Amino acid sequence: MAMRVLIVDDEQDVRDGMEAILTALEGTELEVRTAAGVSEAKAILDSFLPELSICDMEMPGASGLQFVEHVKEKYPDMHILILSAHDDFQYVHSAFMMQVNDYLLKPLDIIRFQEMVREIYLKYESRKQSGKIDAIFYQFFPDEMPSPSEVSLQLRDIMLYI
């Protein structure tokens, strides 16, 4: 299953450019949707459930920080990258206090952007694999609640036995 990404930016060119960059990102499987503002993004969130949101800091109507606050309230594990034309300390500080993954300046450094998305994608894939391992384990041992390290050891033993 592809990692879902939501791009929120009021500039159509920026949304299109980021979507093109993400679509061409080698070694990843991404499903990308875009929103022109915070209200549109909020409407998409519940049905799309992205693992990563990429959001502009300043947009008409509501700011990127308001979007981040909403996301962190409802989906605390979602990864968030902030885009901004402003390197103002207050913006950066506020974003990191809300636990965003990174704060990227416009014009976008494409290499850094790709590295950040790839890193988040690898974490997503790792979590997905862990979930599969847990599901296999609980098929064989439905009543046990071992620690993750115990699961690894017991799965190794199962694999050796098989």
C-alpha positions as a Markdown table, in Angstrom:
| # | Residue | x | y | z |
|---|---|---|---|---|
| 1 | Met | 0.0 | 0.0 | 0.0 |
| 2 | Ala | 1.3 | 3.4 | -1.0 |
| 3 | Met | 2.2 | 6.1 | 1.6 |
| 4 | Arg | -0.4 | 8.8 | 1.4 |
| 5 | Val | 0.8 | 12.4 | 1.1 |
| 6 | Leu | -1.3 | 15.6 | 1.3 |
| 7 | Ile | 0.1 | 18.8 | -0.1 |
| 8 | Val | -1.5 | 22.0 | 1.2 |
| 9 | Asp | -0.5 | 25.3 | -0.6 |
| 10 | Asp | -2.5 | 28.1 | -2.0 |
| 11 | Glu | -0.2 | 28.4 | -5.1 |
| 12 | Gln | -1.2 | 25.9 | -7.9 |
| 13 | Asp | 2.3 | 26.0 | -9.4 |
| 14 | Val | 3.8 | 24.9 | -6.0 |
| 15 | Arg | 1.3 | 22.1 | -5.6 |
| 16 | Asp | 1.9 | 20.9 | -9.1 |
| 17 | Gly | 5.6 | 21.1 | -8.7 |
| 18 | Met | 5.8 | 19.2 | -5.5 |
| 19 | Glu | 3.4 | 16.6 | -6.8 |
| 20 | Ala | 5.6 | 16.1 | -9.8 |
| 21 | Ile | 8.7 | 15.8 | -7.6 |
| 22 | Leu | 7.0 | 13.2 | -5.4 |
| 23 | Thr | 5.6 | 11.2 | -8.3 |
| 24 | Ala | 9.1 | 10.9 | -9.7 |
| 25 | Leu | 10.8 | 10.1 | -6.4 |
| 26 | Glu | 12.6 | 6.8 | -7.0 |
| 27 | Gly | 12.3 | 4.0 | -4.5 |
| 28 | Thr | 9.0 | 5.1 | -3.1 |
| 29 | Glu | 5.3 | 4.4 | -3.6 |
| 30 | Leu | 3.3 | 7.5 | -2.9 |
| 31 | Glu | -0.3 | 8.5 | -3.4 |
| 32 | Val | -0.5 | 12.3 | -3.5 |
| 33 | Arg | -3.5 | 14.6 | -3.1 |
| 34 | Thr | -3.5 | 18.4 | -3.0 |
| 35 | Ala | -5.5 | 21.1 | -1.3 |
| 36 | Ala | -5.5 | 24.8 | -2.0 |
| 37 | Gly | -6.1 | 25.8 | 1.6 |
| 38 | Val | -6.6 | 24.7 | 5.2 |
| 39 | Ser | -10.4 | 24.2 | 5.0 |
| 40 | Glu | -10.0 | 22.0 | 1.9 |
| 41 | Ala | -7.2 | 20.1 | 3.6 |
| 42 | Lys | -9.3 | 19.5 | 6.7 |
| 43 | Ala | -12.1 | 18.1 | 4.5 |
| 44 | Ile | -9.7 | 15.7 | 2.9 |
| 45 | Leu | -8.0 | 14.5 | 6.1 |
| 46 | Asp | -10.6 | 12.2 | 7.5 |
| 47 | Ser | -11.2 | 10.2 | 4.3 |
| 48 | Phe | -7.6 | 10.2 | 2.9 |
| 49 | Leu | -5.7 | 9.8 | 6.2 |
| 50 | Pro | -2.3 | 10.8 | 4.9 |
| 51 | Glu | 0.9 | 9.6 | 6.7 |
| 52 | Leu | 2.6 | 12.9 | 5.6 |
| 53 | Ser | 1.2 | 16.4 | 5.1 |
| 54 | Ile | 3.3 | 19.1 | 3.5 |
| 55 | Cys | 1.9 | 22.5 | 4.3 |
| 56 | Asp | 2.6 | 26.1 | 3.3 |
| 57 | Met | 3.0 | 28.5 | 6.3 |
| 58 | Glu | 1.0 | 31.4 | 5.0 |
| 59 | Met | -2.2 | 31.0 | 3.1 |
| 60 | Pro | -5.4 | 33.1 | 2.9 |
| 61 | Gly | -8.0 | 32.2 | 5.5 |
| 62 | Ala | -6.0 | 30.1 | 7.9 |
| 63 | Ser | -2.2 | 29.6 | 8.5 |
| 64 | Gly | -0.2 | 26.5 | 8.2 |
| 65 | Leu | 0.3 | 26.6 | 11.9 |
| 66 | Gln | -3.5 | 26.4 | 12.4 |
| 67 | Phe | -3.5 | 23.4 | 10.1 |
| 68 | Val | -0.6 | 21.8 | 12.1 |
| 69 | Glu | -2.4 | 22.4 | 15.4 |
| 70 | His | -5.5 | 20.7 | 14.0 |
| 71 | Val | -3.6 | 17.7 | 12.6 |
| 72 | Lys | -1.6 | 17.2 | 15.8 |
| 73 | Glu | -4.8 | 17.2 | 17.8 |
| 74 | Lys | -6.5 | 14.6 | 15.6 |
| 75 | Tyr | -3.6 | 12.7 | 14.2 |
| 76 | Pro | -0.6 | 13.1 | 16.5 |
| 77 | Asp | 1.5 | 10.5 | 14.6 |
| 78 | Met | 1.2 | 12.2 | 11.2 |
| 79 | His | 4.5 | 13.5 | 9.8 |
| 80 | Ile | 4.4 | 17.2 | 8.8 |
| 81 | Leu | 6.8 | 19.3 | 6.6 |
| 82 | Ile | 6.3 | 23.0 | 6.6 |
| 83 | Leu | 7.1 | 25.2 | 3.6 |
| 84 | Ser | 7.6 | 28.9 | 3.9 |
| 85 | Ala | 9.0 | 31.9 | 2.2 |
| 86 | His | 9.8 | 33.2 | 5.7 |
| 87 | Asp | 12.9 | 32.3 | 7.7 |
| 88 | Asp | 11.5 | 34.3 | 10.7 |
| 89 | Phe | 12.6 | 32.7 | 14.0 |
| 90 | Gln | 9.1 | 32.9 | 15.4 |
| 91 | Tyr | 7.6 | 30.9 | 12.5 |
| 92 | Val | 10.4 | 28.3 | 12.7 |
| 93 | His | 10.2 | 28.1 | 16.5 |
| 94 | Ser | 6.4 | 27.8 | 16.6 |
| 95 | Ala | 6.5 | 25.0 | 14.0 |
| 96 | Phe | 9.1 | 23.0 | 15.9 |
| 97 | Met | 7.3 | 23.5 | 19.2 |
| 98 | Met | 4.3 | 21.7 | 17.4 |
| 99 | Gln | 6.7 | 18.9 | 16.5 |
| 100 | Val | 6.8 | 19.2 | 12.8 |
| 101 | Asn | 9.4 | 17.0 | 11.0 |
| 102 | Asp | 11.1 | 19.9 | 9.2 |
| 103 | Tyr | 10.7 | 23.5 | 8.1 |
| 104 | Leu | 11.7 | 24.0 | 4.4 |
| 105 | Leu | 12.2 | 27.4 | 2.8 |
| 106 | Lys | 10.9 | 28.5 | -0.6 |
| 107 | Pro | 12.3 | 28.3 | -3.2 |
| 108 | Leu | 12.4 | 24.6 | -2.4 |
| 109 | Asp | 15.7 | 22.8 | -2.2 |
| 110 | Ile | 14.6 | 19.8 | -4.2 |
| 111 | Ile | 17.4 | 17.5 | -3.0 |
| 112 | Arg | 16.6 | 18.2 | 0.7 |
| 113 | Phe | 12.9 | 17.9 | 0.1 |
| 114 | Gln | 13.4 | 14.5 | -1.6 |
| 115 | Glu | 15.7 | 13.3 | 1.3 |
| 116 | Met | 13.1 | 14.3 | 3.9 |
| 117 | Val | 10.2 | 12.5 | 2.1 |
| 118 | Arg | 12.4 | 9.4 | 1.5 |
| 119 | Glu | 13.3 | 9.3 | 5.2 |
| 120 | Ile | 9.7 | 9.6 | 6.2 |
| 121 | Tyr | 8.8 | 6.9 | 3.6 |
| 122 | Leu | 11.4 | 4.5 | 5.1 |
| 123 | Lys | 9.9 | 5.0 | 8.6 |
| 124 | Tyr | 6.5 | 4.3 | 7.1 |
| 125 | Glu | 7.6 | 1.1 | 5.4 |
| 126 | Ser | 9.4 | 0.0 | 8.6 |
| 127 | Arg | 6.2 | 0.5 | 10.7 |
| 128 | Lys | 4.2 | -1.4 | 8.0 |
| 129 | Gln | 6.6 | -4.3 | 8.2 |
| 130 | Ser | 6.5 | -4.4 | 12.0 |
| 131 | Gly | 2.7 | -4.5 | 11.8 |
| 132 | Lys | 2.8 | -7.5 | 9.5 |
| 133 | Ile | 5.2 | -9.3 | 11.9 |
| 134 | Asp | 2.9 | -8.5 | 14.8 |
| 135 | Ala | -0.1 | -9.9 | 12.9 |
| 136 | Ile | 1.7 | -13.1 | 12.1 |
| 137 | Phe | 2.8 | -13.5 | 15.7 |
| 138 | Tyr | -0.7 | -13.0 | 17.1 |
| 139 | Gln | -2.1 | -15.6 | 14.6 |
| 140 | Phe | 0.0 | -18.2 | 16.4 |
| 141 | Phe | -0.1 | -16.7 | 19.9 |
| 142 | Pro | -3.4 | -14.7 | 20.3 |
| 143 | Asp | -3.3 | -14.6 | 24.1 |
| 144 | Glu | 0.2 | -13.4 | 24.6 |
| 145 | Met | 1.3 | -9.7 | 24.8 |
| 146 | Pro | 5.1 | -9.9 | 24.7 |
| 147 | Ser | 7.4 | -6.9 | 24.3 |
| 148 | Pro | 8.6 | -6.1 | 20.7 |
| 149 | Ser | 12.0 | -7.7 | 21.4 |
| 150 | Glu | 10.3 | -10.9 | 22.7 |
| 151 | Val | 8.2 | -10.9 | 19.5 |
| 152 | Ser | 11.4 | -10.8 | 17.4 |
| 153 | Leu | 13.0 | -13.6 | 19.3 |
| 154 | Gln | 9.9 | -15.8 | 19.2 |
| 155 | Leu | 9.3 | -15.1 | 15.5 |
| 156 | Arg | 12.9 | -16.1 | 14.9 |
| 157 | Asp | 12.4 | -19.3 | 16.8 |
| 158 | Ile | 9.2 | -20.0 | 14.8 |
| 159 | Met | 11.0 | -19.4 | 11.5 |
| 160 | Leu | 13.8 | -21.7 | 12.6 |
| 161 | Tyr | 11.3 | -24.4 | 13.5 |
| 162 | Ile | 9.5 | -24.1 | 10.2 |
